[in-house]
Amino acid sequence: MKMLFVVGCSLGLIILAIAAIGGIILFSIKIIKGGFSHQDRQHQTMETKMVQDIYQGMRKMESRVESLETLIMDQDRKGDKQWDDFNK
């Protein structure tokens, strides 16, 4: 009885392993041949554009912050009276 159980479990595991390997192979073939559907590729393209827009916006903001820092440091070096009053 125990031997039958061991054989049954072994066959079940072998079948699951073959199914998993087959699934991986089919998935790989699908990716190599043409990727995913047209709608999925459009969605990926839109996401890529959004990420690029965000990145460009962050670069512009970084440039603006650097400009503001430069202005503040210049005013601080000059000892601008208005800036001193503002900080109080």
Distance bins in CASP14 RR format, pairs under 12 A and 6 or more apart:
PFRMAT RR
TARGET T0000
AUTHOR 0000-0000-0000
RMODE 2
METHOD distances of the structure
MODEL  1
1 7 0 0 0 0 0 1 0 0 0 0 0
1 8 0 0 0 0 0 1 0 0 0 0 0
2 8 0 0 0 0 0 1 0 0 0 0 0
2 9 0 0 0 0 0 1 0 0 0 0 0
3 9 0 0 0 0 0 1 0 0 0 0 0
3 10 0 0 0 0 0 1 0 0 0 0 0
4 10 0 0 0 0 0 1 0 0 0 0 0
4 11 0 0 0 0 0 1 0 0 0 0 0
5 11 0 0 0 0 0 1 0 0 0 0 0
5 12 0 0 0 0 0 1 0 0 0 0 0
6 12 0 0 0 0 0 1 0 0 0 0 0
6 13 0 0 0 0 0 1 0 0 0 0 0
7 13 0 0 0 0 0 1 0 0 0 0 0
7 14 0 0 0 0 0 1 0 0 0 0 0
8 14 0 0 0 0 1 0 0 0 0 0 0
8 15 0 0 0 0 1 0 0 0 0 0 0
8 16 0 0 0 0 0 1 0 0 0 0 0
9 15 0 0 0 0 0 1 0 0 0 0 0
9 16 0 0 0 0 0 1 0 0 0 0 0
10 16 0 0 0 0 0 1 0 0 0 0 0
10 17 0 0 0 0 0 1 0 0 0 0 0
11 17 0 0 0 0 0 1 0 0 0 0 0
11 18 0 0 0 0 0 1 0 0 0 0 0
12 18 0 0 0 0 1 0 0 0 0 0 0
12 19 0 0 0 0 1 0 0 0 0 0 0
12 20 0 0 0 0 0 1 0 0 0 0 0
13 19 0 0 0 0 0 1 0 0 0 0 0
13 20 0 0 0 0 0 1 0 0 0 0 0
14 20 0 0 0 0 0 1 0 0 0 0 0
14 21 0 0 0 0 0 1 0 0 0 0 0
15 21 0 0 0 0 0 1 0 0 0 0 0
15 22 0 0 0 0 0 1 0 0 0 0 0
16 22 0 0 0 0 0 1 0 0 0 0 0
16 23 0 0 0 0 0 1 0 0 0 0 0
17 23 0 0 0 0 0 1 0 0 0 0 0
17 24 0 0 0 0 0 1 0 0 0 0 0
18 24 0 0 0 0 0 1 0 0 0 0 0
18 25 0 0 0 0 0 1 0 0 0 0 0
19 25 0 0 0 0 0 1 0 0 0 0 0
19 26 0 0 0 0 0 1 0 0 0 0 0
20 26 0 0 0 0 0 1 0 0 0 0 0
20 27 0 0 0 0 0 1 0 0 0 0 0
21 27 0 0 0 0 0 1 0 0 0 0 0
21 28 0 0 0 0 0 1 0 0 0 0 0
22 28 0 0 0 0 1 0 0 0 0 0 0
22 29 0 0 0 0 1 0 0 0 0 0 0
22 30 0 0 0 0 0 1 0 0 0 0 0
23 29 0 0 0 0 1 0 0 0 0 0 0
23 30 0 0 0 0 1 0 0 0 0 0 0
23 31 0 0 0 0 0 1 0 0 0 0 0
24 30 0 0 0 0 0 1 0 0 0 0 0
24 31 0 0 0 0 0 1 0 0 0 0 0
25 31 0 0 0 0 0 1 0 0 0 0 0
25 32 0 0 0 0 0 1 0 0 0 0 0
26 32 0 0 0 0 0 1 0 0 0 0 0
26 33 0 0 0 0 0 1 0 0 0 0 0
27 33 0 0 0 0 0 1 0 0 0 0 0
27 35 0 0 0 0 0 1 0 0 0 0 0
27 36 0 0 0 0 0 1 0 0 0 0 0
28 34 0 0 0 0 0 1 0 0 0 0 0
28 35 0 0 0 0 0 1 0 0 0 0 0
29 35 0 0 0 0 1 0 0 0 0 0 0
30 36 1 0 0 1 0 0 0 0 0 0 0
30 37 0 0 0 0 0 1 0 0 0 0 0
30 40 0 0 0 0 0 1 0 0 0 0 0
31 40 0 0 0 0 0 1 0 0 0 0 0
34 40 0 0 0 0 0 1 0 0 0 0 0
34 41 0 0 0 0 1 0 0 0 0 0 0
35 41 1 0 0 1 0 0 0 0 0 0 0
35 44 0 0 0 0 0 1 0 0 0 0 0
36 42 0 0 0 0 0 1 0 0 0 0 0
36 43 0 0 0 0 1 0 0 0 0 0 0
36 44 0 0 0 0 1 0 0 0 0 0 0
36 45 0 0 0 0 0 1 0 0 0 0 0
37 43 0 0 0 0 1 0 0 0 0 0 0
37 44 0 0 0 0 0 1 0 0 0 0 0
38 44 0 0 0 0 0 1 0 0 0 0 0
38 45 0 0 0 0 0 1 0 0 0 0 0
39 45 0 0 0 0 0 1 0 0 0 0 0
39 46 0 0 0 0 0 1 0 0 0 0 0
40 46 0 0 0 0 0 1 0 0 0 0 0
40 47 0 0 0 0 0 1 0 0 0 0 0
41 47 0 0 0 0 0 1 0 0 0 0 0
41 48 0 0 0 0 0 1 0 0 0 0 0
42 48 0 0 0 0 0 1 0 0 0 0 0
42 49 0 0 0 0 0 1 0 0 0 0 0
43 49 0 0 0 0 0 1 0 0 0 0 0
43 50 0 0 0 0 0 1 0 0 0 0 0
44 50 0 0 0 0 0 1 0 0 0 0 0
44 51 0 0 0 0 0 1 0 0 0 0 0
45 51 0 0 0 0 0 1 0 0 0 0 0
45 52 0 0 0 0 0 1 0 0 0 0 0
46 52 0 0 0 0 0 1 0 0 0 0 0
46 53 0 0 0 0 0 1 0 0 0 0 0
47 53 0 0 0 0 0 1 0 0 0 0 0
47 54 0 0 0 0 0 1 0 0 0 0 0
48 54 0 0 0 0 0 1 0 0 0 0 0
48 55 0 0 0 0 0 1 0 0 0 0 0
49 55 0 0 0 0 0 1 0 0 0 0 0
49 56 0 0 0 0 0 1 0 0 0 0 0
50 56 0 0 0 0 0 1 0 0 0 0 0
50 57 0 0 0 0 0 1 0 0 0 0 0
51 57 0 0 0 0 0 1 0 0 0 0 0
51 58 0 0 0 0 0 1 0 0 0 0 0
52 58 0 0 0 0 0 1 0 0 0 0 0
52 59 0 0 0 0 0 1 0 0 0 0 0
53 59 0 0 0 0 0 1 0 0 0 0 0
53 60 0 0 0 0 0 1 0 0 0 0 0
54 60 0 0 0 0 0 1 0 0 0 0 0
54 61 0 0 0 0 0 1 0 0 0 0 0
55 61 0 0 0 0 0 1 0 0 0 0 0
55 62 0 0 0 0 0 1 0 0 0 0 0
56 62 0 0 0 0 0 1 0 0 0 0 0
56 63 0 0 0 0 0 1 0 0 0 0 0
57 63 0 0 0 0 1 0 0 0 0 0 0
57 64 0 0 0 0 1 0 0 0 0 0 0
57 65 0 0 0 0 0 1 0 0 0 0 0
58 64 0 0 0 0 0 1 0 0 0 0 0
58 65 0 0 0 0 0 1 0 0 0 0 0
59 65 0 0 0 0 0 1 0 0 0 0 0
59 66 0 0 0 0 0 1 0 0 0 0 0
60 66 0 0 0 0 0 1 0 0 0 0 0
60 67 0 0 0 0 0 1 0 0 0 0 0
61 67 0 0 0 0 0 1 0 0 0 0 0
61 68 0 0 0 0 0 1 0 0 0 0 0
62 68 0 0 0 0 0 1 0 0 0 0 0
62 69 0 0 0 0 0 1 0 0 0 0 0
63 69 0 0 0 0 0 1 0 0 0 0 0
63 70 0 0 0 0 0 1 0 0 0 0 0
64 70 0 0 0 0 0 1 0 0 0 0 0
64 71 0 0 0 0 0 1 0 0 0 0 0
65 71 0 0 0 0 0 1 0 0 0 0 0
65 72 0 0 0 0 0 1 0 0 0 0 0
66 72 0 0 0 0 0 1 0 0 0 0 0
66 73 0 0 0 0 0 1 0 0 0 0 0
67 73 0 0 0 0 0 1 0 0 0 0 0
67 74 0 0 0 0 0 1 0 0 0 0 0
68 74 0 0 0 0 0 1 0 0 0 0 0
68 75 0 0 0 0 0 1 0 0 0 0 0
69 75 0 0 0 0 0 1 0 0 0 0 0
69 76 0 0 0 0 0 1 0 0 0 0 0
70 76 0 0 0 0 0 1 0 0 0 0 0
70 77 0 0 0 0 0 1 0 0 0 0 0
71 77 0 0 0 0 0 1 0 0 0 0 0
71 78 0 0 0 0 0 1 0 0 0 0 0
71 80 0 0 0 0 0 1 0 0 0 0 0
71 83 0 0 0 0 1 0 0 0 0 0 0
72 78 0 0 0 0 0 1 0 0 0 0 0
72 79 0 0 0 0 0 1 0 0 0 0 0
72 80 0 0 0 0 1 0 0 0 0 0 0
72 83 1 0 0 1 0 0 0 0 0 0 0
72 86 0 0 0 0 0 1 0 0 0 0 0
72 87 0 0 0 0 0 1 0 0 0 0 0
73 79 0 0 0 0 0 1 0 0 0 0 0
73 80 0 0 0 0 0 1 0 0 0 0 0
73 83 0 0 0 0 0 1 0 0 0 0 0
74 80 0 0 0 0 1 0 0 0 0 0 0
74 83 0 0 0 0 1 0 0 0 0 0 0
75 81 0 0 0 0 1 0 0 0 0 0 0
75 82 0 0 0 0 1 0 0 0 0 0 0
75 83 1 0 1 0 0 0 0 0 0 0 0
75 84 0 0 0 0 1 0 0 0 0 0 0
75 85 0 0 0 0 0 1 0 0 0 0 0
75 86 0 0 0 0 1 0 0 0 0 0 0
75 87 0 0 0 0 0 1 0 0 0 0 0
76 82 0 0 0 0 0 1 0 0 0 0 0
76 83 1 0 0 1 0 0 0 0 0 0 0
76 84 0 0 0 0 1 0 0 0 0 0 0
76 86 0 0 0 0 0 1 0 0 0 0 0
76 87 0 0 0 0 1 0 0 0 0 0 0
77 83 0 0 0 0 0 1 0 0 0 0 0
78 84 0 0 0 0 0 1 0 0 0 0 0
79 85 0 0 0 0 0 1 0 0 0 0 0
79 86 0 0 0 0 0 1 0 0 0 0 0
79 87 0 0 0 0 0 1 0 0 0 0 0
80 86 0 0 0 0 1 0 0 0 0 0 0
80 87 0 0 0 0 0 1 0 0 0 0 0
81 87 0 0 0 0 0 1 0 0 0 0 0
81 88 0 0 0 0 0 1 0 0 0 0 0
82 88 0 0 0 0 0 1 0 0 0 0 0
END
